[in-house]
Amino acid sequence: VQEFLLEIHELPAAERLLQRLVDEHPQEYWLAGRLQRLLIRSGRAGEARPLLERTLQHVPDSLAVSLDAIDAEEQLGNRAAALAHADRAAERRAAEPALLRRRRALADTAER
């Protein structure tokens, strides 16, 4: 249902549904991941941060969660924190192409 709501551009309804599901099932970190991703992609990384911190604590090896952390910190202007998340994730998943590309992009923009 959440994917359908996003496809028809009903972001507020998708957010309400995800928030309700996260509240009802706090141990389902994949739900929290979807909500934090929606918030980050909506330009609301600050609101996503508490969810993201909790999700990182419980599923630190998740590539999706690591990329969300990098995106959120970048959105908030915290390039050093974004790089730190990228470095920690790279230690766990050194050969992951998406992570390596993101890390390289962060390094390139930091040098400019």
C-alpha positions as CSV (number, residue, x, y, z in Angstrom):
1,V,0.0,0.0,0.0
2,Q,2.8,2.4,0.9
3,E,4.5,1.9,-2.5
4,F,1.1,2.5,-4.3
5,L,0.7,5.8,-2.3
6,L,4.1,6.9,-3.3
7,E,3.5,6.1,-6.9
8,I,0.4,8.2,-7.0
9,H,2.2,11.0,-5.2
10,E,0.3,10.7,-1.9
11,L,3.3,11.4,0.3
12,P,1.4,12.5,3.4
13,A,-0.8,9.4,3.3
14,A,2.3,7.1,2.8
15,E,4.0,8.9,5.7
16,R,1.0,8.5,8.0
17,L,0.7,4.8,7.1
18,L,4.4,4.1,7.7
19,Q,4.4,6.1,11.0
20,R,1.4,4.1,12.2
21,L,3.1,0.8,11.3
22,V,6.4,1.9,13.0
23,D,4.4,2.8,16.1
24,E,2.6,-0.5,16.1
25,H,5.7,-2.6,15.3
26,P,8.7,-0.9,16.8
27,Q,10.9,-4.0,16.4
28,E,10.3,-4.1,12.6
29,Y,13.3,-2.1,11.6
30,W,12.6,-2.5,7.9
31,L,9.5,-0.4,8.5
32,A,11.5,2.3,10.2
33,G,13.9,2.2,7.3
34,R,11.2,2.9,4.9
35,L,9.9,5.8,6.9
36,Q,13.3,7.3,7.4
37,R,14.0,7.0,3.7
38,L,10.8,8.7,2.8
39,L,11.6,11.6,5.2
40,I,15.2,11.9,3.8
41,R,14.0,11.9,0.2
42,S,11.4,14.5,1.2
43,G,14.2,16.8,2.4
44,R,13.5,16.2,6.1
45,A,16.6,14.5,7.3
46,G,16.4,16.2,10.7
47,E,13.1,14.4,11.3
48,A,14.5,11.1,10.1
49,R,17.6,11.3,12.4
50,P,16.0,9.7,15.6
51,L,14.7,6.8,13.5
52,L,18.0,6.5,11.7
53,E,20.0,6.4,14.9
54,R,17.8,3.6,16.3
55,T,17.9,1.6,13.1
56,L,21.7,2.0,12.8
57,Q,22.0,0.7,16.4
58,H,19.9,-2.4,15.6
59,V,21.0,-3.2,12.1
60,P,24.4,-1.7,11.6
61,D,25.4,-4.0,8.8
62,S,22.5,-2.9,6.5
63,L,23.8,-1.3,3.3
64,A,20.4,0.6,2.9
65,V,20.6,2.0,6.4
66,S,24.2,3.1,5.9
67,L,23.4,4.8,2.6
68,D,20.4,6.5,4.4
69,A,22.8,7.8,7.1
70,I,25.2,9.1,4.5
71,D,22.4,10.9,2.7
72,A,20.9,12.3,5.8
73,E,24.2,13.8,7.1
74,E,24.9,15.2,3.6
75,Q,21.5,16.8,3.5
76,L,22.1,18.3,6.9
77,G,25.4,19.7,5.7
78,N,27.4,17.4,8.0
79,R,30.0,16.3,5.4
80,A,32.4,15.0,8.1
81,A,29.7,12.8,9.6
82,A,28.6,11.6,6.2
83,L,32.2,10.6,5.5
84,A,32.5,8.9,8.9
85,H,29.3,6.8,8.1
86,A,30.7,5.9,4.7
87,D,34.0,4.8,6.3
88,R,32.3,2.7,8.9
89,A,30.1,1.1,6.3
90,A,33.1,0.5,4.0
91,E,34.8,-1.4,6.8
92,R,31.9,-3.8,6.9
93,R,31.2,-4.0,3.2
94,A,34.4,-3.1,1.5
95,A,33.5,-4.5,-2.0
96,E,29.9,-3.0,-2.2
97,P,29.9,-0.9,-5.5
98,A,27.1,1.5,-4.4
99,L,28.9,2.3,-1.2
100,L,32.2,2.7,-2.9
101,R,30.7,5.1,-5.5
102,R,29.0,7.1,-2.7
103,R,32.3,7.3,-0.7
104,R,34.2,8.5,-3.8
105,A,31.6,11.1,-4.5
106,L,31.8,12.4,-1.0
107,A,35.5,12.6,-1.1
108,D,35.5,14.4,-4.5
109,T,33.1,17.1,-3.2
110,A,35.1,17.5,0.0
111,E,38.2,18.2,-2.1
112,R,36.5,21.0,-4.0
